[in-house]
Amino acid sequence: MKLPVSQYIWPADRCLSFLFVRFSPRLPNVRTRSKQENMSLASKVTLGASCVATAAIVGYVHIKQNIDREKLHEGVIKDVERQQRRKAENLYVLQQQSDLTKQLRREQMEAEKQGSST
């Protein structure tokens, strides 16, 4: 079934009316309100609440990140202090072992001297 040619091509009056409506200047309507007054109170409250909630969330995340960063830094400082304390303890134990070794050698030398003199 073939369609007539008039359905393929717009008639001239349709094209002209389309252009007239599309590009004709519109006169301002005296009754229309400005765009600022078009928002209802509920939409203003919703927008304000969402802005406040967004700002609060961003602020909370920022503060939380700073607190976490400080805690991590405190952990590093505690680790360094713990390592220094262990190093000091190890040096103390090493010094005690060195003193005990010297004392043992002296006692062994004295025992050898007493054993060889008798």
Long-range contacts (C-beta under 8 A, 24 or more apart in sequence): none
